[in-house]
């Protein structure tokens, strides 16, 4: 069995080298491939990745314009050859050592999709923005109303999918609207979704955090759009 780890990347020159090392160092009972999609970085990330070059284990893809996280993920999913696909951000807010925990419900034959959660379990969390936390919980609550799921953290980066689940959905959102969109679409498939508590090492805006209030407004629109009007795949 093979795991594809898709890493959307935009202006992460301070963290991308360390992140790649951490991902490759994780002990897993699976073959793995890293698919890094640079979304037209301008801070030196692109030059670093060009020097690194693609290998059989690490594929590097370059967007020629900045298109957004959702667009980068679609590109990565198209290149993924694994039986399982895991999303990893490039900013070190999430710990790759937790892959075994995220994968276990699928490997045990219980789950088709696994979400991490920053809001359950006893794992460590950096204390940061109150309003961000409140917004995340509100968006999860709103998403749950339309999906009839009881997720605690819809906006979390860490999501793992069986390849055949992703193959059944058509993804359209280019930015952070990917999170509520993919949640709505996998929920309508009726597949088994599990949630696993994870640690979280959040960063500040000075440290490079990119999501903002406009993305929150878009998330509400996306939840309503795919919750009210869309079919299970489209």
N, C-alpha and C positions, 0 to 999 in steps of 0.2 A: 504494500500500500504506500502511496506517495502523498506528501503534503506540499501544497503550493502556498507560500507565504507572500502575499501581495502587499507591497510597501509604497503607498503614494508619497511623493516627496516634493516639497517646495520650500526652498531657502532654509535648509537644515544643515548647513556646512559645519556647525558646531557639534552636531550629534550623529550624523549619518555614519561616520566611520566606526564609532563605538557601537552603534546599533547593529551594524552588519556583523561585527565581531561577536556581539552577544547572541544574535540569532543563530549564527553558525556554531556557537559553543554549546547550545542547549542539547542535552542528551535526550534523544527521541527514538522510539522503536520503529520509526518510519523513514523512508527515503524522503529528502526534502529538496525543494528548489526555492530560491528567493527571486521574486520578480519586482524590481525597483522601477517605478515610473516617475521620472523627473518631469514635473509640470512647469517647465521653463523657468528654473531657478535663476536668480541673478546675483547670488551672494558667494559664488565659488563652488557651490554644490555640484553644478553641472560639469565644471572642469575636473573636479575630483572623480566623479563617476566616469567621465570619458577616459581618464587615466587608468581607472580600475579595469575597465573593459568587461564585456560579458564573458561568462564561462558557462559550462554545462550546469553548474550549481547556482550561479548568480546571473540572472538575465537583467540587462539594463535597457530601458526604453526611454526615449526622449520625446516629449511633446514639443512642437515648434511654436506653440503659443501657450499662455497660461489659461487653462480650461477649468480648473477646479478639482477638488478631491473626488467627487463622484465620477467625473470624466476619467481621471487617472485610474480609478478602480475598475471602470469598465474596460479600459485598455489592458490592465493587468489580468482581469478575469479571462479575457480573450486569449491571452498567452499562456494561461495556467494549464498544466497537463496533469496535475495531481488528482487523486480521488477525493481529497479534502482540500478546501481553500480557507485560509485564515487571513484576516486583515490585521496588519501591524502598522501603526503610525511610526514616523521616523524621528520623533522628538523626545524619546526616552521617558515619556509619561507612563508608559506601560512596560511591564517587565517580561521579557521573553521566557524567563525561567518558569512562568506559569502556563506555558503551552501544554505540558502533560495534564494539568488539571482541566484545561479547556477541552482537550481532545478526548478525555476519558469517557464522557457520556456517549459519544459517537462510537468509540472503540468497543464499548460495552454493549453496543447494539440497542441502546435506549433512545438516542437522539438523532435527528436529521440536521438540526441547527443548534448551536450553542452560543448564547450571549454571555459575555462577562458582565459583572455588576460591581460598581464602585460603592454601592449602598447596602450590600448584604455581606455577612461574614465578619471576621475579626482581623482582616489583613490591614496593613498600615496604609494611611492616606495622608498626604500633605494637606494641611489646613490652609485654604485660600478663600475664594470669593463666595460670600453668602448668596448674592443674587444669581450667580451662575448655578449654584447648587439648587436654588429654588426654581430657576427656569428649567433646569434638567428634569426635576421632579414633575413640574407642571406639564412639560411636553410629553413625558412618559405617561402621565395620567391621561392626557388627551388622546394620545395614541392608543392606549389600552381601551378607551371608550369605544373606539371604532374597530379595533382588532379583536376585542374580547379576550385579550391576553392579560396576564397579571405580572408583566415585567416590572422590574424596579429601576432599570437603567437602559432605556431604548437608545439613548444617544451615545452609548459606550463605543469605543473603537473596536474592542475585541469581539469579533463575531467569527464563528467557524461554520462552514456550510459543507454538506456533501455536494460533490460536483453536480450531481443530477438535479439537486434542488435549484442551484443557480441557473442551470440550463433551462429551467421552466419559467423564468421571469425575464421580462424585458425592462431594463433599467434606463431611466431617462434623466434623472437629476444630475447636474454638473457639479454642484458644490456640496455643502453639508446637508442638503436635503436628501442625500442618499440614505441617511440613517432611518428617518421615518418612512421613506419610500420602500426600502428593502424589507423593513419590518412589516408593513402593510401587505406586501406581496407574498412573503413567505407565510404569513398568517393565513391568507386566503387559500393557500395550498393544503392546509390541514395537516402539515407535517409536525413531527414531534420536536418541540422547542424546549431546551433546557437552559438554565441560568446558573452561573458559577461565580462565587465571590472572588474578586481580584483586588490586588493592591493598586494604588494610584499615586503617582508622583507628579502632580500637576505643576505647570509652570505659569509664570506671570506673563503679562504682555511685554514687559521689558525683556523677558527671556525668549520671546518669540511666539507666544500664543496668538492664533490667528482668528478663531471664531469670534463673532461679535453679535451685537443685538439685532442687526439686520438678518443674520442667519437664523436667529430665533423666530423672527417674524416669518421668514420663508418656511421654517419648519412647521409653523401653524398652518400655513397655506397648503403645504405638502400633505400634512395629516388629513386635512379636509378634502383635498383633491383626490387622493387615492383611497380615502376612507369612504367617501360618498359616491364617487362617480366612476371609478375604474373597475375593470374586470380583474380577475385574479392574476393575470400575467401582464396586462398592459397598463 
